[in-house]
Amino acid sequence: MEKFTENLSKLEESLQNTFNKTVNRPRKVLERFPTLFLLLVTAGVVLVLFGFERLFDSIAYFHDNPILMIILGLGILVFTGRLYKKLDK
């Protein structure tokens, strides 16, 4: 039984080391090139938002009723806020 727990302990330590090496690698790259990653993330967010804008603009009903888009957007924000509070408990 001692050998089993010893092997299990070694396996756990090996997994922790592998996990730490895997997780720390992206952090090192991010620390070396923060501006590059900031620009890439910003471009990604802008492209996604612009894509959503074009998508909703192509729906004629939303294009003709922008107030409906505002109400729908606020409803989604309220729903996700309440869901977050409920799941946070």
Secondary structure, 3 states (H helix, E strand, C coil): CHHHHHHHHHHHHHHHHHHHHHHHHHHHHHHHCHHHHHHHHHHHHHHHHHHHHHHHHHCHHHHHCHHHHHHHHHHHHHHHHHHHHHHHC
